[in-house]
Amino acid sequence: MLRGNQTWWFEQRPVIIGASSVVGPDEGEGPLASDFDLIHPELDMQQKSWEKAERLLMEQASDFAIRHAGIQKEQLQFYIGGDLLNQIISSSFAARDLGVPYLGMFGACSTSMETLALASQLVNSGSASYALAGTSSHNCTAEKQFRYPTEYGAQKPPTAQYTVTGAGAAIIATEGDGPVVACATIGKIVDLGVSDPFNMGAAMAPAAVDTIQSHFNDTGRQPSDYDLIVTGDLANVGHRIASDLLERGGVPMRDTTFGDCGLMVYDVEKQKVQAGGSGCACSAVVTYGHLLKRIASGELKRILVVATGALLSPLSYQQGETIPCIAHAVAIESKEAN
């Protein structure tokens, strides 16, 4: 049911019965390495192109998620996926091999929670018993499409972010073992006029704040109701801006319970990732590879993942457009959470 203006409340409490994360070498050198299902030692993954490597990531993440869920591929009713590439080719080509009904979505780096929200809505409404939500990104495909090919060796300012190479997938079901998806707040487009593609954090922060405030207004919840609230990939610059904006808006966050996936996936002090991580896979691999394990262990009972996305394209940037942004929030909690 719709609660407030933007929030789907899932009365049937759809369950995440299996999830997975597959990453590249840089992510495998970060602090969350032990939480990933597979770490590729090379960026090319023995594929003939960066795009084929990203497709492999999505295929492998889907296979792991199905395996962890303890179901057969044939039991899936829907695959909801998306990525950063033109015509979302990583997800679409992975769907071709998966062979199940497919809904392709584009939310830029917010795609992880956009797909999880829709998959949960399908299951909650009775439209599916099993749905797969997934997304991917690759550092070299994103750089080639949105900025400069890595071979070009272009310098980047400190505000730039490092696209995560990886894929995350989750199986949502009507019943089973695992954490539940309690609700999802669907974001609105927010554009405050930022046009610098090397400062995505500043562009996306207002959208994250808008969705977080809408979530609390719609649900009646407050920050203290969550053990952890994480944004998708605001990184150093955007996360500070979001914290300041929330405090000004009367929603102060504690540093210990307000984090960012772009700051969690890498060691920003030791790894050469500029301001931190970004990309569709950033929030996906942190959520499906790390945060769900913390829920399973009992360390966390309720989390809010606010995936952030900058909805620019190479064409819009070349034509001088500003960067419209969006954020989608999904509340995930243990079955024991009150």
GULUMLUM-943058 format. One record per residue: residue in one letter; x, y, z of N, C-alpha, C, O in turn. Coordinates in pm, whole numbers, plus 50000, padded with zeros to 5 digits. Layout:
residues N
AXYZXYZXYZXYZ ...
//
This chain:
residues 338
M500844988150000500005000050000500885012450000502045012050042 L500315023649952501025036249952500865042850088499745044650136 R501985046450147501945053550274502545067450251503675068650204 G501785077750284502235091250253502185093750104501275089050036 N503155101150052503155104749911504075096449824503855095349703 Q505125090349884506155084149800506575070149847507475064249787 T505965064849949506485052650011505555040849993504365041450025 W506115029949939505415017049935505665009750066506805007650105 W504575006050132504674998450257504304983950226503204981150178 F505204974850254505024960950214504444952750330505174948050417 E503114951150329502464943950438502844929150441502884923050548 Q503134923350325503464909150319504924906350354505334894750364 R505714916850373507104915650415507894905750329508324895350377 P508084909250201508864900550113510264898150168510844906850233 V510784886150141512024881650203513154881150101512954876849987 I514324885550140515534883850058516124870350095516824869050196 I515854860350014516274846750049517664843349998518234833050035 G518214851749913519574849449863520114862149801519394869249732 A521384864949825522004876849768523464873949740524044864649797 S524064881849652525454879349616526124892049568525474901749532 S527454891649569528244902649516529524897149454530204888849514 V529834901849336531044898149264531774911049229531134920549183 V533084911649251533804924349235535114922449160535534911249129 G535744933749130537034933949063538194935049160537994933949281 P539404937249109540594936749194540694948149294541144945949407 D540294960249258540404971449352539474969649471539844972649584 E538284964849444537324962349552537814950849641537564950549761 G538524941349579539084930249654540214934249745540604926649833 E540774946349724541824951449812541264960849918542014966249999 G539944962749918539314971650015538954964650144539204952650158 P538364971850238538074966350371536954956150376536794949350477 L536164954850269535014945650270535294932850190534374925350160 A536544930350157536894919350067536334905950113535894897950030 S536334903350241535904890250291534404887850276533934876650294 D533654898350242532204897050230531714894250088530524892150067 F532624894149992532224892049853532304877349815533144869949865 D531404873249725531374859349680532554855949590533084844849595 L532964865449507534034863049412534764876049385534154886449364 I536104875249385536944886849353537764883349230538554873849231 H537594890949124538374888849003539734895549018539794907149059 P540814888648988542144894649004542504904648895543434912548913 E541794904348782542094913348671540814920348624539734914648630 L540964932648577539804940248531539164934348406537954935348386 D539994928148319539414923048194538714909748211537904905948126 M538994902548319538314889948351538384880148235537484871948216 Q539474881048157539724872448043538634873647935538354864147862 Q538044885547928537044888347825537664897347717538714903347738 K537004898147601537554905547487537274920447493537844928147415 S536394924747584536114939047598535694941747742535304932647815 W535784954547780535344958347914533844955447931533404951048037 E533074957947826531624955947834531284941247855530354938147930 K532024932247791531784918047812532194913847953531604904848012 A533204920548006533604917748144532494921848241532204914448335 E531884933348218530794937548306529604928148296528974924948396 R529314923648175528214914048159528494901248237527594895548299 L529754896748235530124884848311529864886848460529384877748528 L530194898648511529934901648652528464899848687528134893848789 M527584905048601526154904048627525674889648619524854885348700 E526184882248524525804868148511526264860248633525514851948685 Q527474862748679527984855348794527244858948922526944850249004 A526934871748941526194875849060524814869449062524334865149167 S524164868748946522854862248939522954847548974522114842349048 D523954840848922524134826648950524364824249099523774815049157 F525214832349161525464830949304524194833249386523924825949481 A523434843549349522214846649424521214835249416520594831649516 I521054829549298520154818249281520624806449365519814799749430 R521924804049365522484793149443522254795349593521864786149665 H522514807549639522314810549781520854809449822520544805749935 A519954812649729518524811849759518014797549766516944795049820 G518784788249711518374774249713517234771149619516434762149645 I517154778549507516094776049409516744773149274517954774649257 Q515924769149181516374767049044516074779348960515124786648987 K516884781648859516694793148772515274793548714514704804248696 E514734781848686513404780848625512294785748718511194788648673 Q512584786748849511574791548943511434806648943510444811948993 L512404813648888512324828248881511204832448787511064826948678 Q510404842248830509344847348744509744860448674509284863248564 F510614868348740511034880948682512474884048719512944880748829 Y513154890348626514464896148653514334911048627513994915248516 I514614919248730514584933748718516014938548730516644937048834 G516544944448622517954948248623518214961048547517384965748469 G519384966648571519814978648501521274981348528521884975148616 D521834990648453523254994148468523465008048410522505015148381 L524725012048393525055025448347525225026748196525185037848143 L525395015748129525775016447988524575019847899523425017747937 N524875025247781523815028747687522925016547659523415005547635 Q521625018947665520615008447644520754997047747520374985647719 I521305000147864521504990447974521884976547920521254966447953 I522944976247838523294963847768523834953047860523674941147830 S524454956647971524954946248061523804937948116523854925648115 S522774944748164521614937648220520824930348111520394919048131 S520634936947998519834930847892520494918347835519814908347809 F521814918847816522494907047764522564895947868522514884147834 A522684899647995522624889548100521234883248106521104871248130 A520204891448083518834886248081518614876647965517854866947977 R519284879147854519184870147740519634856047778519004846147739 D520724855247852521224842047891520444836148008520334823948021 L519894844848093519134839948208517824833648163517384823648221 G517184839348062516004833248003514734834148085513884825248077 V514584844948166513334846948241512754860448201513484868848149 P511464862748225510874875748192511674887148256512094886348371 Y511864897748178512844907948215512234921848210511524925348116 L512514929748313512164943848316513454951848331514114951048435 G513804959448228515034967348233514764981148290513784987748254 M515644985548381515444998248448516725006548443517825001148443 F516555019748439517715028548447517485038848555516555046948548 G518335038648655518295048648760519695053548791519955059048898 A520615051548693522035054448717522465046948843522135035248859 C523195053548932523725046349049522675043349154522965036649254 S521445048149134520355044549225519695031349187518755026949254 T520175024949081519495013249025519405001649123518454993949117 S520375000249214520334988849306519054988949389518394978549402 M518695000349445517485000949528516225002749444515144998849487 E516355008449326515205009349235514734995349196513534992449199 T515674986749159515304973149121514824965049241513884957149228 L515444967049358515004959849477513594964149517512784955849558 A513304977149505511974982049540510914976049449509864971649496 L511164975749318510174970449225510014955349242508894950249238 A511124948149260511024933749282510214930749407509404921549409 S510424938549512509674936649636508194939849617507334933249674 Q507904950049537506514953449510505814942249432504654939049460 L506504936249337505924925149262505594913449354504524907449344 V506524910349443506294899149535505214902749637504354894449668 N505254914649690504284918749791502854918649737501914915249808 S502704922349609501364923149548500844909649502499684908649463 G501684899349507501274886349457501524884449310501104874449252 S502204894049246502494892949103503664883749074503884880048959 A504404879949176505524870649161505784863749294505544869449401 S506274851349285506724844249405508224845549423508724845649535 Y508944846649310510394848449313510774858849208510404857749092 A511524868949251511994879249159513464882049188513884882349304 L514234884049083515654887249093515874901949064515444906948960 A516544908949156516934922849135518454923349125519154917449207 G518964930449023520404930849008520894942948931520144949148855 T522164946148952522784957148879524284955448878524834947548955 S524954962948791526404961448776527014974548728526314983448679 S528314975548743529094986348681530534981548669530934972048736 H531274988148584532694984648563533454997648546533035006448471 N534574998848614535325011348610535675015448468535555027148433 C536105006048388536575009548253535435012348156535585020648066 T534295005648171533165008748083532585022548115532245030048024 A532495025748243531935038748283532855050148241532395060348191 E534155048348262535105058848224535065061148073535105072548027 K534985050447997534975051647851533715058847802533765066747708 Q532595056047866531335061747819531125075947868530705084647791 F531405078447995531035091348054532175101448060531915113548064 R533435096848062534525106248076535575103547968535355106747851 Y536695097848005537755094647909538165080047929538225075448043 P538455072747822538975059147839540195059147931541005068447926 T540325048848014541425048448110542785049248040543745054348097 E542855044147918544105044447843544575058747813545755061147789 Y543635068047816543945082047786544795088247896545585097447871 G544625083348018545425088148130545065102148177545935109348225 A543805106048163543385119448201543455121248352543105112148428 Q543915132948396543945135948539542555139648587541735144748511 K542285136948715540975139548773541125147848899542115146448971 P540165156548925540235164749047539905156349171539385145249158 P540195161449290539915153949413538435150949435538105141649509 T537545158649372536105156349389535595144549306534485139749329 A536395139849211535975128649125535885115949208536485114749314 Q535115106349156534935093549225535395082049135535605083749015 Y535545070549196536095058849129534985048449114534465043149212 T534625045748989533515036548963533845022449010534895016848975 V532965016749088533145003149141532974993049028532014993748951 T533884983749020533764972348930533134960849007533744955249098 G531904957548970531234946849045529784945449002529294952848917 A529124935849062527694933649040527094927949166527724920249238 G525854931849193525124926549308523754921849265523124927849178 A523284911149328521974905549294521304900249418521964895949513 A519974900449419519204895249531517954888349479517344892749382 I517574877549546516334870349516515314873949623515554871949742 I514164879249580513094882949673511964872949657511574869649545 A511444868149770510434857549767509314860649866509444869249953 T508224853349851507084855249941507354849750080506784854550178 E508234839850090508564834050220509934827650213510494825650105 G510474824550330511794818350337512634824750445512154833250520 D513884820650452514804825950551515544838050495515944838250379 G515714848150579516444859950537515774872650588514684872050644 P516434883950568515844896750609514674900550519514554895550407 V513814909250569512634913350493512794927550443513534935650500 V512084930450335512024944150282510754950350337509654946250300 A510904960150424509754965850495509034976450413507804976850411 C509784984950345509164995750269510195001850175511394999250187 A509725009950082510615016549987510065030449955508885031849923 T510905040349964510525054049930511115057549793512325057649775 I510235060349699510635063149561510945078049548510125086549583 G512135081149499512595094849496512045103149382511485097949285 K512215116149396511865125849293513145131449231514215130949293 I513035136749110514175143149047514475156349119513595164649141 V515745157949155516205170349217517405175349136518365167849117 D517355187649090518435193349010518705207449060517905216549036 L519815209149129520165222349182521185229549094521785239449137 G521385224748971522185232148876523635228348866524405235248799 V524055217448932525445213048920525645207048781524825199148734 S526735210848714526985205848578528335199048564528705194848455 D529085197948672530425192148668530355176948686530025172448796 P530645168948582530575154348596531665148648685531665136648715 F532605157048726533655152548817533325156248963534185155449051 N532085160348986531645163349123530245157949145529325165249179 M530105144949124528795138449135528245138949277527035139649296 G529125138549376528655138649514527855151149546526795150349608 A528355162649502527635175149526526315175349451525315180549501 A526305169749330525075169549251524005160649315522825164249316 M524415149149370523445139249419522995141549563521935136749601 A523775148649642523455150249784522055155749810521355150449896 P521605166449739520265171549766519155161249737518145161049807 A519345152749637518345142449609518275132349722517195128049760 A519445128549776519455119349889518735125250009517955118450076 V518995138050036518355144750149516845145350129516085142950223 D516405148550009514965149449980514275136050005513195135650064 T514895125149961514285111949979514295107750125513315102050173 I515375110450196515425107050339514345114550416513645108750498 Q514215127350389513185135050458511785130150422510915129250509 S511565126750295510265121550253509985108150320508845105450359 H511015099750334510845086850401510375088750544509445081950589 F510995097650616510595099850755509205106050763508415102350850 N508885115250673507555121350672506475111050641505415111150704 D506735102250544505725092450503505505081550607504375077450632 T506585077050667506505065350756506335068750903505915060250981 G506635081050940506605084651081507835079851157507925081651278 R508765073851085509995069351149510965081051163510755091751105 Q512015078751239513065088651258514415081651255514465069351260 P515505089251248516815082851236517105072351343517755062351314 S516645074551465516935065151573516245051651556516575042051626 D515295050751463514635037851437515525028551356515215016751341 Y516635033651302517535025651220518885023951289519415033351349 D519415011951278520765009551327521795015751235522895019351277 L521435017051107522355022751010521565028350893520645021950842 I521935040350850521395046450729522595049250638523535056050679 V522555043950516523675045850423523185051550291522165047250237 T523925061350241523675066250106524475057750008525385050350047 G524145058949880524715049849782526145052849744527015044349758 D526395064949697527765068049654527995083149651528415088749550 L527725089549763527995103849773529475106549798529975117249763 A530165096949856531595097949885531895109949975530995115750036 N533165113749982533585123750080532845137050065532355142550164 V532775142049944532195155249922530685155049946530175162950026 G529985146249880528535146049889528015142050025526985147150070 H528715132850092528245128350223528285139750325527385140950408 R529325147950319529395159450409528275169450378527675175050469 I528015171550250526955180750212525595175550261524795183150315 A525355162650240524085156750284523915157950435522815161150482 S524965155550510524885156650657524525170950698523675172950785 D525165180650633524875194650665523435198350629522745204950707 L522985194050511521625197350469520575190950559519565197150591 L520825178650601519875171950690519815178950826518735180550883 E520955183050876520955190151004520215203350994519455207151084 R520435210350883519705223050864518205220650851517405229150890 G517845209150797516435205850782515805199650905514665195250900 G516535199351014515985194051138516055179051151515335173151233 V516905172551070517065158051077518555154951098519215149751008 P519085158051215520515155551238520825140651241520055132751295 M521955137051183522395123051178523645121451264524495130351271 R523745109951330524955106851404525985100551311525645092251227 D527225104351326528275099051240528375083951248528735077451150 T528055078351363528205063851382527115055851312527285043851290 T526005062251278524905055051215524535060451078523555055851018 F525275070051027525025075550894526285073850811527295080550835 G526215064850714527395061650634527135063150485526065067550443 D528125059350408528015060050262528765048150203529895045250240 C528095041250110528705029350050529995032749976530925024649972 G530065044749918531265048849846532465050849936533605050849890 L532205052650066533285053950163533575040850234534585039550304 M532685031150217532855018150285533585007950197534314999550248 V533375008650067533884998149978535394999149958536034989049929 Y535955011049974537405013049959537995018850088537285024350172 D539285017450101540025024750202540485037650134541505037750066 V539735048350154539985060750079541305067250118541815075750045 E541865063350231543145068950273544315061950204545365068050183 K544135049250168545235041450113545075038449965546075036749895 Q543835037649914543615034249775543415046849692542895056849742 K543825046449567543745058049479542365058749414542195055349297 V541395063149494540005063349448539395077449458538175078849464 Q540245087649460539795101549473538865103149595539265100049707 A537645107949574536735110649685536065098149739535465098549847 G536145086949666535485074549710534835067449593535035071149477 G534055057349624533455049049521532175054849462531535063449522 S531835049949343530575053549277530165042149186530795031549187 G529115044249108528665033949015527505025849069527285025249190 C526765019548978525625011249018526015000449118525264997449211 A527204994749098527624983649184528044988149322528184979749412 C528255001049342528765005749470527815002049584528204994749676 S526585006849579525625003449684525184988949676524814983049778 A525224983149555524784969249540525714959549612525254951049689 V527034960649587527934950949648528074953249798528274943649873 V527984965849842528054968549986526814963050056526924956850162 T525644965249997524404960350059524314945150055524124938750159 Y524464939449936524254924949921525454916749967525314904849996 G526614923049974527784915550017528174917850161528744908950224 H527884929550215528354933150349527214935450448527184929250554 L526284944350414525264948150511524314936750546523914935250661 L523944928650445523064917350475523724907250568523054900850648 K525034905950557525744896950648525704902450791525634894750887 R525754915550806525674921450939524284919850998524134918751119 I523254919850913521904916950962521804902351003521254899151109 A522344893450920522284879150950522984875751081522564866751153 S524064882951111524814880251234524154886051358524554883051470 G523134894451338522474900851451523064914251489522574920851581 E524134918351421524774931151452523864942851417523834952951488 L523124941551307522164951651266520774945251259520634933651220 K519764952951299518394947951289517584955151183516714949251120 R517874967951162517114975651063518034985850997518724993451066 I518054985950864518884995550791518045002450684517024997250639 L518495014250645517885021650534518985024450433519955031450462 V518825018950313519805020850206519225030950107518165028550048 V519905042050090519425052950005520375054049885521365061249890 A520065046749780520925046549661520715059249580519585063349555 T521825065349540521785078349474522215077249328523095069249295 G521605085049242521915084049099521945097549030521075105949053 A522945099548945523045111548861522595107948720523235099848653 L521505113748676520845109448553521325117148430520525121248347 L522615118948420523175125348301523535114948196523585102948225 S523775119548076524295110947970525415118547901525535130647918 P526255111747824527285118947749526685129947662527275140647648 L525525127347603524885137147517524435149347596524675160747554 S523775147147710523275158547788524435167047839524335179247843 Y525525160547878526705167947925527305176247812527655187847832 Q527415170447693527985177547579527125189347537527625199047480 Q525825188547564524925199447529524775209747640523955218847630 G525585208347745525615218447850524515217447952524275226948027 E523825206047958522755204448056523325202648197524445197948214 T522535206548296522885203448434522545188848464522015181848377 I522855184348584522735170048617521525167648706521575170648825 P520425162248652519295158448736519645145948816520275136748764 C519235145648941519595134449029518375128749099517325135049106 I518545116549150517445109649217518025100349322519185096449315 A517205096849421517605087149523516395078849561515295084149577 H516595065949576515555056749620515995050149749517135045749761 A515095049549846515425043849977514645031150003513445030549979 V515335020950051514705008150085515085004550228516265004750264 A514085001250308514294996950447514344981750450513404975050408 I515444976450501515654962050513515844958850660516584965750729 E515164948550708515264945550850515154930650877514634922950795 S515654926850992515514912951032514064910051066513304919151096 K513684897451060512294893951090511924896951235510754898351269 E512944897851320512704900151461512534915051494512124918551604 A512864923851398512784938351424511354942351449510454937851378 N511124950751548509784955451582509444968051502508354973551516 
//
